Amino acid sequence: ELVDRKAAEIKPADLRPVLARLVDAKKGRTAGKARSYLHAAYAAAIRADFDPDAPEALCGFQIESNPVSVMPSMAHHNRAGQRVLNEPELRAYMARLSQRSLMTRLALELDLMLGGQRPTQLLRAQASDVDVTSSPGEIVLLDLKGARRQPRVHVLPLIGRAREIVAEALSINPTGPLFSNMAGDDGKPIALRMDTLSAAVTDMAKAMVAAGEARSSFSMRDIRRTCETQLAALSVSKDIRGQLLSHGLGGLQDKHYDRHGYWTEKIKALRAWEKRLKTVAEGGRATVTSIKRAVRA
């Protein structure tokens, strides 16, 4: 019934039942996300009539106030994740990757080899964003997380197995999205969706629990958390992990003054990480190698 009404007519009391249904269904985090999306949409529409940069589709709604502003943020539903895969679980996860379809396997394996990148950014990568002809190669990701008006360019070296994965994906998709399946009705490749990767990880987690290979289920966010935890165990410093995983870089120093590319540090970290993953896959324990931040004059 809300769809048929004008956006400017919607009141907070109209939206409360929508979010309450999600909360009652034990989906509080989803309710919080829905509230955030609604708030952002209304805020964008309010600014649009005065913003020369706003897309035309957002103009003309004649919205004067944001009905979501008076609703609580629902932040209490956002619980910090704690799940980290131990070595046997990580070994079983890597073994089960071989059972997935080709593109899903390549995307998930590359995500792992690159230290646990945000998969949404990885799936945006185009064939033109990678280079496997140089040594080392490189992949350029666009980090849109947060309130950035311009994405942060996130460049990572491609070495070892990561370079092989990208080369294989390129041989299949030399143009367009790097991770794409067969062409659609219009003849264009269909980019792999985040939902596909999430579902694959969930399926593997359930299978691992059933087989006694995992203590409990896990998600893609837990894979990223596991990678950073393992990198920390390799003595990769917090600032280098931030550069490698593109987070914690919104401060004044990083935004305006620090223009060091951290290329050498990223290569060292990823080499140590690949060695670590190989050791885990083979059932042994890796030797910890300290990776320190380079000193600059």
N, C-alpha and C positions, 0 to 999 in steps of 0.2 A: 504493500500500500504506500510505502514511502517513495518508491520509484516513480510513481505517477504524479508526485507533487513537485513543485519548484524547490530548488535547493535553498533559496532565500526564505522559504516558509518553514523549514525544518527547525524545530526547537529542541533544546537538551532533553526534555521529557520524551520526545519522540525517539531519540537514539538510545536512551537508557535500556529499554527492553531488549534491543538488539544485542547489546553487549552483555546484559544480564543472562540471556539464554546461553551464551558461550561460557560464562562463569559457572552457571548451574551444570553445564556439561563437563565441568572440570577442565576447561580449556582457557584458563585465565591468561596465559601468555598470548594466545591467539586474540583474545579480547583486547589486551593491551596493544597489540600490533594494529588491530582494526581501529582502535581509538586514535593511534598515532597517524595512520593513513588518512582518516577522516579530518583530523585537525590540520594536517599539512595541505590537504586538498582545499579546505575552506580558506586557509591562510593564503594559498596561492591565488585563489579566485578573488579574494579581497584586494590583493596587491595588483592584480592583472590590469584593472582599468586605469592604473596610474603608472604602470611599468612598461616603458617602450620595448623592453626585451621579452616581455611575456608573449607566449603564443596566442594567436587570435582565438583559438578554441576555448581559452580560459576567460575571455572577456565577455561582458554583457550579462553576467548572472545577477548583478545588482545586489550582491551580498554585502551587508553593512556590519555584521558582527559574526563572530565564530561561535556556533552553538556548542562546540566541543570544549571551548576554553574553560567553562565552569565545571566540567566533569573531571573527577580525580584522574591522575596520571596512570593509576593501576600498576605503579612500579613495583609494588610488593609481590606481584606475580612473576617478576623477573628474578629467578634464582641463579646464582652463579654456578656454572657447571663444575663438577668435581671428577667426572669419570675420566680415567686415564688407562689406556691399555698397558698391561705388563708385557714382558718379553714374549712369553708363550702365546699370549693373545695376539700380539702384533705379528708374530711368525705365522700363526694360523690365518690371520687376515690377509697377509701377503700371499699365502698359498692359495687362498680362495679367489683371489683376483683373477687367476688364470681361467676360472670357470665362467667369467662374465663375457658378454658380447664384446667384440673387438674394440669399438670406440669407447664403450664404458670402461673397459679394462685400461686402455691407454690413458684416458683422462684421469682415472683414479690413481693409476700408478705414477703418472707425472706429478699429480698433486702431492703424493707422498714423497717422491724423490726431490721435489723442490722445497721440502720442509714444512708442508702443510699450508699451502696457499688457500685463499678464499676461493672455493670452486666457482662461484658466480663470475669472478674476474677471469679465471682460467678459461671458462667456456666462452667468454667474449673475444678471446684472442683470434685474430684472423691469420691466415697464412702469411700475409705481408708483415705481421708483427714478430716473426721469428726469423732467425738466421742460423743455419747449421753449416754454412760454408766456412765460417771463421773458426778459429780455435782460441779460446772457447767460443761457442755460439752464444746466442742471447734470445730471450723472449721478453717482449714488452707487454705489460699488463696495465690496465687503467683502473685505478682505485677510486671508485665513486662513493665509498662509504662515508657517512657523516653528512654534514651540510655543505660540502664543497660545491661551488658553482662550476669549477673546473676540476676534472679528475686529476689525481696525482699520478704521474707517470712512474710506474714501478718496473724497473729493469732488472732482470735476473740472468745470471750466466747459465748456459746449458753445457754441462759436462757429463761425461760418463753415460750412464744409463738414461738420464734425462734427455740427453742429446739424441740418443738412439730412438727414444719414444717419439720425440718431435719429428725426427726424420721419417719414421714410419707413418705418422699421421699425415705428413706433407706429401708422401708418395701416394696417399689415397685421396687427399684433398689439397691439391696444389694451389687452389684459389678459394676465396671465401672463408667461412669459419673453419678453424683448424680441426675442431672436433665435430664432424658432421656425419650423418648417415646418408643413405641413398637419397637421390633427388626426389622432390615432391612432384605434384602434378604440373607445376610450372617449369620443371626442369632444374630448379635451383636446389642445392643441397640443404638438408634440414639440420640446423644446428642442434647439437645435443642439449637437452634441457636439464636444469638443476634438479627437477623432480626425478628424472631418470637416475641421476647419481645418488640422490638421497635414498630412493627406493632400493637401489642395489646394495648400498651399505646396510640399510635396515634388514634386507633379506639375508645378507651374509651374517649379520649379528645374530639374528634369530637362529640360523643354522648352526652357528658356533655354540650358542647356548645349549641347543638341543643335543649337540655332539659332545658336550662337556669341554669345549675348547675356550669358553669365555665364562666369566663369573656372572655377568649380567649383560643386558643389551647395551648398544651404544649407537651414536649417530655420527654424521660427518663432522660436527663441531668437536666431538670427542677425539676424532683423528687429528684435527689441527692442534688441540690441546696436548695430545700425546706427543706430537712432533716437537712442540716447543719445550715440553718437559724433558724430552730426551736430549734436545739440543742444549738445554741448560746443564744436563748431566755431563755433556761433553765439554763443559766449561766455555761454551759460546756465550759471550757477555750479553747482558740485557739489551744494550744499545745496538749491538750487531744483530741480535734476534729481531729487534724492532725494524731494522733496515731490511732484513731478509723476509719478514712476514708482513711488512708495511702496516705497522700499528704503533701507537704511541708517538707519532711524529707530528702532532699538531701544535706543539709549543712554539713560543716566539723564536727560540734559537733555531729549531729545525725549519721553520717557515721562512725566516728572513736571512739567516746568517750561515747556516751549515750547508755548503754546496759540495761537500766531499761526496763522491759517488759510492764509496764503500765497495768498489768492484773487487779489489783484492781480498778484502775480508769476507765477502759473500762467497767467492770461489773457495777459500780455505774452509769456510763453514760447511759448504755443500759437499766438498770432498770428504771431510770428516763424517758428515751425515751419511753419505753413500756407503762409506766403509762400515759405519755402524749398522746400517740396514742389512748389509751383506752378512755381517757377523751374526745378527739376530736371526736371519733366515737360515743360517747354517747351524744355529743352536748354540753358539758360543757367546762370550762376553767381550765387548770391545775394550780396547785400551783408551783411556781418557786422554785427549790431546787438548791442551790449553790454547784457545784462540783469543788473542788480545786485540783490543782496538789499536789501530795504528796511531802513532803520535805525530801530530802535525805542528809545524812551527806557527 
